[in-house]
Structure formats: structure tokens, C-alpha cells
């Protein structure tokens, strides 16, 4: 099953229309229609947004299988809006040199 087929299956399961999906993801309705008609897939930089809106992991979206059972994988990622306080903080952290990053992480450890 392709990524786009998984998306349409998930939309159906959630009772979400293509228009609602478009509004929530910011992806043009024409692009979404192309996925269905031309059997193309979304561009890679939209995958995390799609996963957030559909409430699935990238693994589930890409593979079409759920992370269930005792061998289930834990999600090791967060989707964070850059305009939020946390997003701004992470952007500042990324701009620091390694020494300052280490110092800041030391402060965080001491505070917690």
C-alpha cells in the first residue's frame, strides 16, 4: 500500500473529508486530489504534519501497520511548532556552540 493510500484509509477511518484534512494540514486540496488520482505521494516535508493531524506515527503512516504488541516501538520524536515558546527555545539551543549546549544541559539537570 502506498503512503497516499494509507492517508485516504486513515481519513476514512476518522470520518475526515479531504477539505478538512487540507485545512488542518495547510496542504492544497488539489495536491491531495492528485495523490488519489495520479497515485502520487506527499512530499517528505509534509509527513510530520500529516502524522500530527491524523494522530499516527510516521512508522504507521509509511508502513500501514500499527505499533502494537510487546515489540511495539516507542516514538522518539516530537512535532513542535517553531513559533511556540518551546520552539523558540529549541531554535536558540541549536544556535549555541557545543560548549554552551553542554553548560545549558548541565543547568537543566541541576534544576530537575
Steps between C-alpha positions, in 0.01 A plus 500: 500500500634848415525790744213678328284187521575485873402867534163445331436191712576700816278788381215253450557341843489844664201623299706794376439659161779599262397863554533471880833324457618776266400772746670328795824418317529808279541271197312612190189299416630462146816330630293262710279422200813431292611241756175316441466547123860469391599261780781731609624552856542814712835675510720395790487833684123453552518155662528619862213747455286224348588268789408766756161568340418131455640414845731225374873439518712537187561125527127431485446740210791366295448131574123484535538300822439600858768492770326247723596207717805430709737583217345842454739782425503812715478836327828686533386827349280800567335731254546854632374820344797736463288799600426359847710576807652152486569532127680832553701349786608204286599732216719700739650179640589381150688823432729451802848354471567158656653645817199721571259218419679285757482776760130553439428127525694497828279782633187312395618185675573698816153660492324168460 
